[in-house]
Amino acid sequence: MIKEYATSLAEQMGIKLSRVSVIDGKLLGCRDSHLLQLYSDDRMESALVYQREIEALHEGISRARLELRLRTALSRLQMLLRG
């Protein structure tokens, strides 16, 4: 669900993502968060996503802080694509 949400936000911003990956936070030593990697062409940006935000998305609840973090990462990606 988080991948679809990120892709939807990217499309709203005019960015076509080639891939979205979720790295389990447990592998990074974090039990309650994950790393969301957003790819477009050969560029990549990341955003931290908390487990409770993913669970809220599955329940149909969108969190403003999650959207802000994803839009910020997508804005950075957009700048990389222009540069």
C-alpha positions as CSV (number, residue, x, y, z in Angstrom):
1,M,0.0,0.0,0.0
2,I,2.8,2.4,0.8
3,K,4.3,1.8,-2.7
4,E,1.1,2.8,-4.3
5,Y,0.7,5.8,-2.1
6,A,4.2,7.0,-3.0
7,T,3.6,6.4,-6.7
8,S,0.4,8.4,-6.5
9,L,2.0,11.3,-4.8
10,A,4.8,11.2,-7.4
11,E,2.4,11.3,-10.3
12,Q,0.6,14.3,-8.7
13,M,4.0,16.0,-8.7
14,G,4.7,15.0,-12.3
15,I,7.4,12.4,-11.5
16,K,7.3,8.9,-13.0
17,L,8.9,6.5,-10.6
18,S,10.7,3.5,-12.1
19,R,10.8,1.6,-8.8
20,V,9.8,1.9,-5.1
21,S,11.5,-0.3,-2.5
22,V,10.8,-0.7,1.2
23,I,13.8,-1.8,3.3
24,D,12.7,-3.5,6.5
25,G,13.8,-1.4,9.4
26,K,14.7,-4.5,11.4
27,L,17.6,-5.0,9.0
28,L,18.8,-1.5,9.9
29,G,18.3,-1.9,13.7
30,C,14.9,-0.1,13.9
31,R,11.9,-2.1,14.9
32,D,9.2,0.4,14.1
33,S,10.4,2.1,10.9
34,H,11.3,1.3,7.3
35,L,13.3,3.0,4.6
36,L,11.3,3.9,1.5
37,Q,13.5,4.3,-1.6
38,L,12.1,6.2,-4.6
39,Y,13.7,5.7,-8.0
40,S,13.3,7.6,-11.2
41,D,15.7,7.0,-14.1
42,D,19.1,6.5,-12.4
43,R,18.3,8.7,-9.4
44,M,17.2,7.7,-5.9
45,E,15.9,9.4,-2.8
46,S,14.8,7.9,0.5
47,A,12.2,8.7,3.2
48,L,11.7,7.2,6.6
49,V,8.4,5.6,7.1
50,Y,7.0,4.4,10.4
51,Q,5.2,1.1,10.8
52,R,2.1,2.8,12.4
53,E,1.9,5.0,9.3
54,I,1.9,2.0,7.0
55,E,-0.8,0.4,9.2
56,A,-2.9,3.5,9.1
57,L,-2.7,3.5,5.2
58,H,-4.0,0.0,5.2
59,E,-6.9,1.2,7.2
60,G,-7.5,4.0,4.8
61,I,-6.1,6.8,7.0
62,S,-3.6,9.2,5.4
63,R,-1.2,10.9,7.8
64,A,-0.2,14.5,7.0
65,R,3.4,14.0,8.4
66,L,3.8,10.9,6.1
67,E,2.7,12.9,3.1
68,L,5.0,15.7,4.0
69,R,8.0,13.4,4.3
70,L,7.2,11.7,1.0
71,R,6.6,15.0,-0.8
72,T,9.9,16.3,0.6
73,A,11.8,13.2,-0.7
74,L,10.0,13.5,-4.1
75,S,11.0,17.2,-4.3
76,R,14.6,16.3,-3.7
77,L,14.3,13.6,-6.4
78,Q,12.8,16.1,-8.8
79,M,15.7,18.5,-8.2
80,L,18.2,15.6,-9.0
81,L,16.3,14.9,-12.2
82,R,16.5,18.5,-13.3
83,G,20.1,18.9,-12.4
